[in-house]
């Protein structure tokens, strides 16, 4: 299937200035842009089937998290998720939403594209990302739990706001926490460097599937060996 057939371009025409402008404004203001219904509903069944197959080879990690991860090199050549990640119009669209002239796919043979699989009892603790942005596509929610909770713009380059961050972690500032909508088919562009976020504990026998697409503003971006071992349990051969 052509990647273009997966995307609901009637709702989200990727070259439309009228679509991109408010998304760019939202990202600049809130460090997040959310596009519900980005994936066509009729394509979700195939994508979830692919996720279920890939989930059988996922690596389990416990580094501030309890989830399973499928690495980029584990996606087969015929993968629809891989085709979407490697589709230039999507990368160009994300670049425009972020206000960049261009983006580059990660050079990391494991981390360029991931499938996050969260099963019953899995969670992802409060944290900040080390990258300026992450692109995710929600494909299947869990029966209960698995909510993406976010405290936008809680810190800045000049102020770590450590006391408030600690209060959020301790559960003392629920007024600052918002739950971002992650219905199946939603594309999210998120700057986790300045926004504190987590995924709450998953409950039930339906796994939570989210694809994570990694781009950067410069070519050749890779992760270090320590991160590869922690996240994927191996190093490139």
Steps between C-alpha positions, in 0.01 A plus 500: 500500500626847410561701820280775360205260521550469876467872569167680509611772259140621467512613862874568513629610157874496561588791273227736619617826656156534660554169683864552591473856635279426804696183580824697492344764724380234744842337516674831562255590776461163673790280377243256361289459187229232484339374180207266571392273217832539318496132404199386300266291711489224238882469515516455877404132491801414283733714710384343826541152349857595412556627855375175649741301281794727583416492872602133512866601442506813718774548760391564858659794680472622860692829477259745677242305309342164464430444133602308190672659202537395137809655337525645150700208361225259611238656271487290181538655157125465435403674826234769458625685808852502357371622163324788674816596691710490182245703302650842420170697494440413866848611603460823302161563663645455851786736410256771399293460817821539702604803296808337343604502137580131514541200728707181485418148612706366789812309404443272801437150356288418805349830612396659171163325520357321803181327594418544868299206632351544847327200650305447822697653788738697277560872559739781408607721790520879513789628290636760260626404155852571379375603157310809391215307346350154456245396240259228609203324345250339736377173349327307779403606852495269798167399653571719803780732604788577267420872501757748373527763774686822435602815683584737213783751525577419863866592457712711269861533396549755777285349776472133597204582729615210718251556784197486273640200311545319833146591603360356175700180548366471855141540379458836675420710192228319304372841391801530267457159337299460183416176321572527130253331261656192345212336313605243236631671189618815682832655397674698772805726470636563847790685657577303813818687587306773679178312581480238776306193393420136568275211395281366779481129579334285234223263608338217306600244241502740202849647449552872441676552164670827408745554213787742571658673199837668555619798299757770567602837363842366402611184319682211664332511842558181695462385860789381714576137583376535858155604383490225236581234758243633745221535245567214258732263688759491219740697284529517119700214353 
